[in-house]
Amino acid sequence: MTTADFDHIISSNHLILAVFYAEWSGACRAIEPSLERISLSMNDRVDILRLDTQLLDHLELVRRYNIVSVPTFMLFTHSKKLWRDSGVIHYDRLCSVIHRHFFIEVY
């Protein structure tokens, strides 16, 4: 995915959960079940975008958003960053963040 592709995706009026990860990271592997649950239970509210920090195509985005630890989560809509956090974030917390921003943006 190019930087232009990313910019286009986050410019939509839909919530986009960008997850910066690395394959070698145990914490990134630990969050995968939560991301799968979010994908299945909230696919009408949020799209998940996984960005491997080790890929050269993603290096510009890693620099732009100053990604220094993985996993790092960022929630976007209309090209605006709504939320950011890093570390192992479980399903319930992710749901809470998504719900809060989904209802704010919709109404």
N, C-alpha and C positions, 0 to 999 in steps of 0.2 A: 504494500500500500504506500502510495506516495503521500507527501505532505499535502498536496493539493486534494487528493482523495479524502484524506482525513478532514481537511477544512470543509469540504463539501458535505461530508457526512454529519459533522457536528453543527452545521448551519441549519439543519432541518428543525421543524417545530416539534419533533419527537425527542424524548429524553434518550441520551446516549451515555452509557456507562463505559468509559474507556478504562481498560485494565492494562497497566504496564507491568510486564512479568518477564521472568527469565526461566528457561527450562531447567537450569541447574538448581533453582531455589526450592528448598523444602517448604517454605512458607507459601510459595506460589502453587505448589502441588496441594497444599492443605486447603486452599481456598476454592479449588476446583469444584468440589461437591456443592458449595454454596452458590457458585456461579451457575452451575447446571440447574439447581432448584430455582434460582431467579429466572433463568431462561425459560423454564417450563411453566412457572406460576405467574410470571409478570410480563410475558412476551408482548402483551398489548399495551404496556406502559413504558417499557424500556428496551432498547437494543444494546447488546453487549458487544463491545469492540475490543478484541484482545490484541495487544501490541507487544511483540517480543523485542525487548531492549537490546538484544544481541544482533538483530538484523540491521544491516547497513541502511536499508530503506527507512527504518524508524529512527535512525540516529538524530536527524534534525528535530524530530518531535521530542525525543529524550532531552535534547539540549534546550529546546524552546520551553518546556515545562519543568526543567531542572529536576529530572527524575534521578534521585540519588539512592533510593532504596526500592526494593520490589517485595511484594506487589504494591503498586500505587494505583489508587482508584480516583477517577475524576468523572464527575457528572456534568454533562453539557446539554444545552438546548439553545437554538438560535445563535450559535457560536459563542455563547456565554458560559463560562465555567461557574457552576452553581455550588460545587462541593468538591473537596479533595481530602483524602486521607491515605495513610500507608499502613502496611502490616496485615496481619491475619484478621480480617473483618468477617464476622459470621453472618449467616443468612438473615437472622432477625434484625440486625443493625442495618444491613443493606436494604432490606424491605422498608424499614422505617425511613431511611433517607430518601428512597425512591418515592414512597407514598407522600412524604412531606412536600417534595418538589413537584411531583406530578399534580397534586391538587392545587398548589400555588400557581403553577404555570397554566393550568386548564381554566381556572376560574378567575 
